[in-house]
Amino acid sequence: MGDAQEAGQTGVHGAGIGSRSVLCEGWRNLSLALRHTLPMNRPIRLERPTPEQIAALPAYPALPLSRIHVLRTAEQFEFAEHELRKAIHVGFDTESKPVFVAGVPHTGPDIVQFATTEHAFIIQTALPEAGDFLRAMIASDDVIKVGFGLASDRPQLHRKLGVQLGQSIDLSYMVRRLGFKDAVGLKTAVAVVLKQRLQKSKKATTSNWATATLSPQQLQYAANDAHASLLVYKALSA
């Protein structure tokens, strides 16, 4: 029995028809007033934007290549750690060389990306000097990693680097709670949350991420994934 129904029966017990009419009118007015002051608990179902709608949006303002750092030296790793610890929340992603032959195991991730609002840091996991830095940043609970699809990154990071992913936020589910039926990827999230168009080149996606020298297109793609993730998080948290 609802609260209003219980109160109505209690209030009209032993009363005449006129009293009932007054009480019913009072409850009707109260219901209308509450409707305008209390949040409705009905879930809002959002539709994913169409490719045409995304294409009409302004381009995502990517970091320039001068702000995208491929870490190799001790000084570069030191600078990156300082920036990441200062930022606290950082964009995070990984890339792996695709495997097109059935039965051939994946050996990635081949690169790991971190981003602050001002810089993106690209680390190649094959670089011997990168191991300690990667394990420290990935495992850290003080550097909070935000990104999409982190559930699939966890086992790969553990297999490749022997490290458990520390404090992190999977934005796939954070964006989904806006009203989407399923988990949402980065491109859709940028369109919905930032109202911008993030270019996701299929050629870059399926490129060789294990190569010793990454192309400018690969660097831009990898940096965008981490940087845009951070900006989506900041917009949702504002």
C-alpha positions as CSV (number, residue, x, y, z in Angstrom):
1,M,0.0,0.0,0.0
2,G,1.4,3.4,-1.0
3,D,2.1,6.2,1.5
4,A,-0.4,8.5,-0.1
5,Q,-3.1,5.8,-0.2
6,E,-2.5,4.9,3.5
7,A,-2.6,8.6,4.5
8,G,-5.8,9.1,2.5
9,Q,-7.6,6.2,4.1
10,T,-6.5,7.3,7.6
11,G,-7.5,10.9,7.0
12,V,-11.0,10.1,5.6
13,H,-11.9,7.4,8.2
14,G,-15.3,8.3,9.5
15,A,-15.5,11.4,7.4
16,G,-18.3,12.4,5.0
17,I,-18.2,12.6,1.2
18,G,-17.4,16.4,1.3
19,S,-14.3,15.8,3.5
20,R,-13.1,13.0,1.1
21,S,-13.4,15.4,-1.8
22,V,-11.3,18.1,-0.1
23,L,-8.7,15.5,0.9
24,C,-8.5,14.1,-2.6
25,E,-8.1,17.5,-4.1
26,G,-5.3,18.2,-1.5
27,W,-3.4,15.1,-2.5
28,R,-3.8,16.0,-6.2
29,N,-2.3,19.4,-5.6
30,L,0.6,17.9,-3.5
31,S,1.3,15.4,-6.2
32,L,1.6,18.1,-8.9
33,A,3.8,20.2,-6.6
34,L,6.2,17.2,-5.9
35,R,6.4,16.4,-9.6
36,H,8.1,19.8,-10.2
37,T,10.4,19.6,-7.2
38,L,11.5,16.0,-7.0
39,P,13.7,14.2,-9.6
40,M,11.8,11.6,-11.7
41,N,13.3,8.1,-11.2
42,R,12.4,7.0,-14.7
43,P,15.6,5.9,-16.6
44,I,16.4,8.0,-19.7
45,R,17.4,6.0,-22.7
46,L,19.8,7.7,-25.0
47,E,20.5,6.7,-28.6
48,R,24.0,6.6,-30.0
49,P,24.8,9.4,-32.4
50,T,24.8,8.3,-36.1
51,P,28.0,8.5,-38.2
52,E,26.4,11.5,-40.0
53,Q,25.8,13.3,-36.7
54,I,29.3,12.7,-35.6
55,A,30.7,13.9,-38.9
56,A,28.9,17.2,-38.5
57,L,30.6,18.0,-35.2
58,P,33.8,20.1,-34.9
59,A,37.1,18.2,-34.8
60,Y,38.6,17.2,-31.5
61,P,41.5,19.6,-30.7
62,A,44.3,17.1,-30.6
63,L,47.6,17.7,-28.8
64,P,50.4,18.8,-31.2
65,L,53.2,16.4,-31.9
66,S,55.5,18.7,-29.8
67,R,53.5,17.7,-26.7
68,I,53.6,14.0,-27.5
69,H,56.7,12.4,-25.9
70,V,58.1,8.9,-26.7
71,L,60.0,8.1,-23.5
72,R,63.5,6.7,-23.9
73,T,65.9,8.4,-21.5
74,A,66.1,8.6,-17.7
75,E,65.4,12.3,-17.9
76,Q,62.3,11.8,-20.0
77,F,61.0,9.1,-17.6
78,E,61.6,11.4,-14.6
79,F,59.8,14.3,-16.3
80,A,56.8,12.1,-17.2
81,E,56.5,10.7,-13.7
82,H,56.6,14.2,-12.2
83,E,53.8,15.3,-14.6
84,L,51.6,12.3,-14.0
85,R,51.9,12.4,-10.2
86,K,51.1,16.1,-10.2
87,A,48.0,15.5,-12.4
88,I,46.6,12.7,-10.2
89,H,43.9,11.8,-12.8
90,V,45.5,10.8,-16.1
91,G,44.3,9.4,-19.4
92,F,45.3,5.8,-20.0
93,D,45.3,3.4,-22.9
94,T,47.3,0.6,-24.6
95,E,47.9,-0.5,-28.1
96,S,48.9,-3.9,-29.4
97,K,50.1,-5.2,-32.8
98,P,47.1,-6.9,-34.4
99,V,47.1,-10.6,-35.0
100,F,45.3,-11.8,-38.2
101,V,46.1,-15.5,-38.1
102,A,43.9,-17.8,-36.0
103,G,45.8,-19.5,-33.2
104,V,48.6,-17.0,-33.0
105,P,48.7,-15.6,-29.5
106,H,48.6,-11.8,-28.8
107,T,51.8,-10.5,-27.3
108,G,50.7,-7.0,-26.5
109,P,50.4,-4.4,-25.2
110,D,53.2,-3.0,-27.3
111,I,52.8,0.5,-26.1
112,V,51.2,2.2,-23.1
113,Q,49.9,5.7,-23.2
114,F,49.4,8.2,-20.4
115,A,48.1,11.8,-20.8
116,T,47.7,14.9,-18.8
117,T,45.8,17.9,-20.2
118,E,49.1,19.3,-21.5
119,H,51.2,16.2,-22.4
120,A,50.9,12.7,-23.7
121,F,53.5,10.1,-22.9
122,I,54.1,7.0,-25.2
123,I,56.0,4.1,-23.7
124,Q,57.1,1.1,-25.8
125,T,57.0,-2.0,-23.6
126,A,59.9,-3.7,-25.4
127,L,62.2,-1.0,-24.2
128,P,64.2,-2.4,-21.2
129,E,64.4,1.0,-19.5
130,A,60.6,1.3,-19.5
131,G,59.9,-1.6,-17.2
132,D,60.3,0.0,-13.8
133,F,58.5,3.2,-14.8
134,L,55.6,1.3,-16.3
135,R,55.1,-1.0,-13.3
136,A,55.3,1.9,-10.9
137,M,52.7,4.1,-12.8
138,I,50.4,1.2,-13.6
139,A,50.3,-0.2,-10.1
140,S,50.1,3.2,-8.4
141,D,46.9,4.1,-6.5
142,D,48.0,7.7,-6.4
143,V,48.0,8.1,-10.2
144,I,44.4,7.3,-11.1
145,K,44.1,5.9,-14.6
146,V,41.0,6.8,-16.6
147,G,40.2,5.2,-19.9
148,F,37.9,2.9,-21.9
149,G,37.8,-0.8,-21.9
150,L,40.2,-1.2,-19.0
151,A,38.8,-4.7,-18.2
152,S,40.5,-6.1,-21.3
153,D,43.8,-4.2,-20.5
154,R,44.2,-5.8,-17.0
155,P,45.1,-9.4,-18.0
156,Q,47.3,-8.2,-20.8
157,L,49.2,-5.8,-18.5
158,H,49.7,-8.6,-16.0
159,R,50.9,-11.1,-18.6
160,K,53.3,-8.6,-20.3
161,L,54.6,-6.7,-17.3
162,G,53.7,-8.8,-14.3
163,V,51.7,-5.9,-12.7
164,Q,48.2,-5.4,-11.5
165,L,46.4,-2.3,-12.7
166,G,46.1,0.0,-9.7
167,Q,43.5,2.7,-9.0
168,S,41.5,3.3,-12.2
169,I,38.2,4.4,-13.6
170,D,36.6,2.6,-16.6
171,L,34.8,5.4,-18.5
172,S,32.9,2.8,-20.6
173,Y,30.5,2.3,-17.7
174,M,30.6,5.9,-16.5
175,V,29.4,7.2,-19.8
176,R,26.8,4.3,-20.1
177,R,25.1,5.6,-16.9
178,L,24.1,8.7,-18.9
179,G,21.4,6.5,-20.3
180,F,22.9,4.2,-22.9
181,K,21.8,0.6,-23.1
182,D,25.4,-0.8,-23.5
183,A,28.9,0.3,-22.7
184,V,30.1,3.2,-24.8
185,G,33.5,3.6,-26.6
186,L,35.7,6.6,-26.8
187,K,34.6,8.0,-30.2
188,T,30.9,8.0,-29.1
189,A,31.8,9.4,-25.7
190,V,33.7,12.3,-27.3
191,A,30.7,13.1,-29.5
192,V,28.2,12.9,-26.7
193,V,30.1,14.5,-23.8
194,L,32.5,16.9,-25.6
195,K,30.3,17.5,-28.7
196,Q,33.4,16.9,-30.9
197,R,34.5,14.5,-33.6
198,L,37.4,12.3,-32.8
199,Q,39.1,10.8,-35.9
200,K,39.7,7.1,-35.5
201,S,41.7,5.9,-38.4
202,K,41.3,2.2,-39.1
203,K,44.7,2.2,-40.8
204,A,46.3,3.3,-37.5
205,T,44.2,0.9,-35.5
206,T,45.5,-2.1,-37.4
207,S,49.1,-0.8,-37.8
208,N,52.2,-2.5,-36.4
209,W,52.4,-1.1,-32.9
210,A,55.5,-3.2,-32.2
211,T,57.6,-1.4,-34.7
212,A,60.7,0.3,-33.2
213,T,59.9,3.7,-34.8
214,L,56.3,4.8,-34.5
215,S,54.9,7.1,-37.3
216,P,53.5,10.5,-36.6
217,Q,50.1,9.1,-37.4
218,Q,50.5,6.4,-34.8
219,L,51.7,8.8,-32.2
220,Q,48.8,11.1,-32.8
221,Y,46.3,8.2,-32.7
222,A,47.8,6.8,-29.4
223,A,48.0,10.2,-27.8
224,N,44.4,11.1,-28.7
225,D,43.1,7.9,-27.1
226,A,44.6,8.8,-23.7
227,H,44.1,12.5,-23.9
228,A,40.5,12.4,-25.0
229,S,39.7,9.9,-22.3
230,L,41.0,12.3,-19.7
231,L,38.9,15.2,-21.1
232,V,35.8,13.1,-21.2
233,Y,36.4,12.2,-17.5
234,K,36.9,15.9,-16.5
235,A,33.8,17.0,-18.4
236,L,31.7,14.3,-16.6
237,S,33.2,15.2,-13.2
238,A,32.7,18.9,-13.6
